[in-house]
Amino acid sequence: MYRYGGGSPLPFYEPPRRLVREGIYRCTRNPMYLGTFIEYIGVGLMVSDLIMILFSTLTFSAALLLYKYYEVPYLKDRFGVEAEGYLSRTPILIPRWNCVKELIKGVLMRSSLGSC
């Protein structure tokens, strides 16, 4: 996010100067929320810890509420019409498969060009 937006994803510590819509953020608005949730659920399943799974689910739910009631209004306030378009086009969590496929293809193309 720093490379594309010129700031940190933490809004209280040098927030991005522009709306980040590149990379994985082109496919989903919250890749960090989704990735962290999947990671913690996976660990909870591996160690058979129901408390960890329940706590992860509660934490994830709280993060989504924070997103809806703090981050979305913040984005609209800060970036206006640009944010409104991004929010209406980009899924909150689960990316569209075609977008992910294009992203992976782009990464693979760049890595194969770098090896020449």
HELIX and SHEET records of a PDB file:
HELIX    1   1 TYR A    2  GLY A    5  1                                   4    
HELIX    2   2 GLY A   23  ARG A   26  5                                   4    
HELIX    3   3 PRO A   31  MET A   46  1                                  16    
HELIX    4   4 LEU A   50  LEU A   66  1                                  17    
HELIX    5   5 TYR A   67  GLU A   71  3                                   5    
HELIX    6   6 VAL A   72  ARG A   89  1                                  18    
HELIX    7   7 TRP A   97  GLY A  114  1                                  18    
END                                                                             
